[in-house]
Amino acid sequence: HWNVPATEGETDLNKYTFLPGNGAKNSEGNWTTTFRPEKVFVEGSWENRVAKADLEKMASYLKLLQDKSIPVIWRPLHEAAGNIYEFKGGLAWFWWGYNGAETYKKLWRYMFNFFKDKGINNLIWVWTTQTKDVDFYPGDDCVDIIGRDIYNQTSGVDNAAQYRSEE
């Protein structure tokens, strides 16, 4: 998970999170964040500064692996839709899906192009689908593999049904 500060200016790493919300603890006692993906693209916003700094740091580690000719299966920003399409009033599980499909795709491409501009070329980009989330797919030109997280399925038949879906 890509953890971000709960609120602007937060430096306590114990208050970094991937859960969207109001910057306070939720009912389960986990921190949430006011970080909004749509503001990553606003030059000078705190979200923009955090995203750029985090991507710079990630790029430096990825470059170390690239220099050793090590490919990386890169699966960022997974399960973006959360429960948005599962039921009325459904929400994104993670901050990167909070502002919906168009912003999510823009964020994916932002990361993709950021690393490309840094000369990072050892990544195998994996997009994680759910059900009913085709609107979140970033595109064939920036996805190498499509994966699937499957929870609470008790048999291979149940799992196979997920892959035969017409979505």
Protein Blocks (a to p, Z undefined) as FASTA:
>chain_A
ZZddfbghiabfklgcfbdcehpacfkopacdfbdfklmmmghiaklmmmmmmmmmmmmm
mmmmmmnopacdddehihklmmmmmpghiacfbfklmnojklmmmmmmmmmmmmmmnopa
kbccdddddehilmmpnbjklcfbdcdddehiabfklmmmmmmpcZZ
